[in-house]
Amino acid sequence: REKYFIDFRALTWTQYWIIEPAGYEAFRCTGGCKQPKRNYGYGERKCTVVESAPLPMMYLVKKGDYTEIEVAEFPNMIVEKCGCTMDNISVV
């Protein structure tokens, strides 16, 4: 897992509707699997997200001729833990 910052103010499609946070540390999974390869004869092993956390956000929502502020938690926004998977099945 390595640091990966998402700056909502730098993204054109988010800068006018996301109020808070201005950005956040999302993290990301990189690298290969350090576990020994098994000879199953199929599947690809890769490092991927196995645990994630939600991100609370305050944002604008247009409702008819007016705009409201809403607050919600968006799931799976922060990478908590990475692991080795094969065909999207965790082997950690």
C-alpha positions as CSV (number, residue, x, y, z in Angstrom):
1,R,0.0,0.0,0.0
2,E,1.4,3.4,-1.0
3,K,0.2,6.9,-0.5
4,Y,-2.0,8.3,-3.3
5,F,-3.6,11.7,-2.8
6,I,-6.8,12.6,-4.6
7,D,-7.2,16.4,-5.0
8,F,-10.9,17.2,-5.7
9,R,-10.0,20.8,-6.5
10,A,-7.8,19.7,-9.3
11,L,-10.4,17.5,-10.9
12,T,-12.7,19.5,-13.2
13,W,-15.7,17.2,-12.7
14,T,-15.5,17.4,-8.8
15,Q,-14.4,20.9,-8.1
16,Y,-17.8,22.5,-8.2
17,W,-19.9,20.0,-6.3
18,I,-17.7,18.5,-3.6
19,I,-17.5,21.0,-0.7
20,E,-15.4,18.9,1.8
21,P,-12.9,17.4,1.8
22,A,-10.9,19.3,-0.7
23,G,-8.9,16.1,-1.2
24,Y,-7.9,13.0,0.7
25,E,-5.3,10.3,1.1
26,A,-6.9,7.4,-0.8
27,F,-3.8,5.1,-0.9
28,R,-3.4,2.4,-3.6
29,C,-2.1,-1.1,-4.0
30,T,1.0,-1.6,-6.1
31,G,3.7,-4.2,-6.7
32,G,3.6,-7.9,-7.2
33,C,2.8,-10.7,-4.9
34,K,5.7,-11.8,-2.7
35,Q,4.1,-15.2,-1.9
36,P,5.6,-18.1,-3.8
37,K,3.8,-19.0,-7.0
38,R,1.8,-22.2,-7.0
39,N,1.5,-24.2,-10.2
40,Y,-2.3,-24.1,-10.6
41,G,-1.9,-23.7,-14.3
42,Y,-4.4,-20.9,-14.5
43,G,-5.1,-17.4,-13.1
44,E,-3.1,-14.3,-12.6
45,R,-1.8,-13.3,-9.1
46,K,-1.8,-9.6,-8.4
47,C,-1.7,-7.1,-5.6
48,T,-5.2,-5.6,-5.0
49,V,-7.5,-4.0,-2.4
50,V,-8.8,-6.5,0.2
51,E,-10.0,-4.0,2.8
52,S,-11.3,-0.4,2.3
53,A,-13.0,2.3,4.3
54,P,-15.7,4.9,3.6
55,L,-15.0,8.6,3.1
56,P,-17.5,11.1,4.6
57,M,-18.2,14.0,2.1
58,M,-20.2,17.2,2.0
59,Y,-21.5,18.0,-1.5
60,L,-24.0,19.9,-3.5
61,V,-27.1,18.3,-5.0
62,K,-29.4,20.2,-7.5
63,K,-33.0,19.6,-6.8
64,G,-35.3,21.4,-9.3
65,D,-34.6,25.1,-9.2
66,Y,-32.5,25.0,-6.0
67,T,-29.3,23.4,-4.6
68,E,-29.0,21.6,-1.3
69,I,-26.0,20.6,0.7
70,E,-25.9,16.9,1.6
71,V,-23.5,14.8,3.7
72,A,-22.9,11.1,3.2
73,E,-20.3,8.4,3.5
74,F,-19.1,7.0,0.2
75,P,-18.0,3.3,0.6
76,N,-14.7,1.8,-0.6
77,M,-12.9,5.2,-1.0
78,I,-9.8,4.6,1.2
79,V,-7.6,1.6,0.8
80,E,-6.9,0.1,4.2
81,K,-5.2,-3.2,3.3
82,C,-3.8,-4.8,0.1
83,G,-3.3,-8.4,-0.5
84,C,-2.4,-11.0,-3.2
85,T,-5.4,-12.2,-5.2
86,M,-5.9,-14.7,-8.0
87,D,-8.8,-14.1,-10.3
88,N,-10.3,-11.7,-7.7
89,I,-10.2,-14.4,-4.9
90,S,-8.0,-13.3,-2.0
91,V,-5.2,-15.7,-1.1
92,V,-3.8,-13.7,1.8
